Amino acid sequence: MRLELARALAGAFLAGPWTRAGLVVSGAVVLRRRADWLPALGRQVLEVYPSAPLDRPRELAAVIAGRLPDRAGRPLSRPVAPTRMLRNPWHLPVLHDLADVGRLLRLDDAELEWFADGRHLARGTSAERLLHYRVSTRPAPSGAVRVLEAPKPRLKAVQRLLLARVLHGIPPHDAAHGFRPRRSVATYAAPHAGRAVVVRMDLEGFFASVSVSRVYGILRTAGYPEPVAHCLAGLTTTVLPRSAWARVPLPADPALLGAHWRLGRRLAAPHLPQGAPTSPVLANLAAYRLDVRLTALAASWGGTYTRYADDLALSGGRTWGRGTSRLLDAVEQVARSEGFRVNDRKTAVLPRAGRQVLAGLVVNERPHVSRAEVDLLRAVLHNCVRHGPSSQNSAGVPDFRGHLVGRVAWVAQHDPARGERLRAVLDEIDWSR
């Protein structure tokens, strides 16, 4: 009853004049009487909010609920005030309310509610027609099982529109290099080239670790009112149905069972789906505080930090050869406090005496593809020319031609001269054989 009254008072307060007398009059409309405690409540609300929080009706209701007397009673009237976008730090599309969201995304009220799934009904259903995502699994190189959640075409189109119109306008931290224009694996690795020690770390369950509350916080920081932020957060997050998790296979390596169990818990709660077009950008934004803190941590050690999706890289001088374990512990503590978890199995400390590899690039001198990888690819291409491409596709890759074109492009991106030589051999292959 207390929260019900607080919500009704919040709506009335926001709908009327934002003065002490105005709040008392608005409150009397809700109670159908002028209660003796209303002036004190009005004064307390004005102390917390000198101006009307038109973008935060739920927050206002929570503040009011904590200040209501036990004898407050129940509401007899429920005025509703329209929400407003009061600030817009990144000049995003102005969305005052759900009607504005519907116009932006070309959805009516019922469609907004259906796609946002605010009650998380997807968790308990197995009917394919009632689900907004198609779930599949894929083995990761580590032996873990990846759970992919791909939105169906209609929701995917909505997410792409939201990405283009809203999310691309929110800047991530400069240390983030994944999923950004004019950034790449090369820009992620380049700051660590020629360093005495390179530290490589990995975040476990990166997308699934980003909860709906984190997404909501991003949108509130962007200035969107509470109802708008809740709706947009719902459109970009999901819960994995219990029936879908039951079909996810266990990893073959028993050492990965702990991480698999943690993944299941993350997927059971509203999270960023790996497979939605909006998830990479939102994951970058959710990791903003992580990037801020790890940039400062690396700098305090005289080093450098960058991140590419879930891959973390730190590097420093010769002094990093001593006491690196303290740095690793500090990174893990920062990650955990920011809602992420470091995958200890993928942590590596790489001195310059050995091969320093970040995201597939060797960075001992400059970022480049390893000579061994280039030589192996050259040998495969030559054998394709001599014996036909079918003789080299022992793994049964469906689009073997596209596979080889991609591998050659990967080398050419980081070493144009070698890439041109490999392309020349690729052009000699007779694909009819």
ABEGO torsion letter per residue (X at the ends): XAAAAAAAAAAAAAABBBBAAAAAAAAAAAAGBBBAAAAAAAAAAAAABABBBAABAAAAAAAAAAABBAAAEBBABBBBBBBBBABBAAGBBBBABAAAAAAAAGBBAAAAAAAAGAAGAAAABABAAABABBBBBBBBAAGBBBBBBBBBAAAAAAAAAAAAAAAAABBBBAABABGBBGBBAAAAAAAABGBABBBBBBBBGAAAABBAAAAAAAAAAAGBBAAAAAAAAAAABBBBBAAAAAABBBBABAAAAAAAAAAAAAAABBBBBBGBAAAAAAAAAAAAAAAAAAAAAAAAAGBBBBBBEABBBBBBBAAAABGAAAAAAAAAAAAAAAGBBBBAAABBBBBAABBBBBGGBBAAABBBBBAAAAAAAAAAAAAAAAAEAAAABAAGBABAAAAAAAAAAAAAAABAAAAAAAAAAAAABBAAX
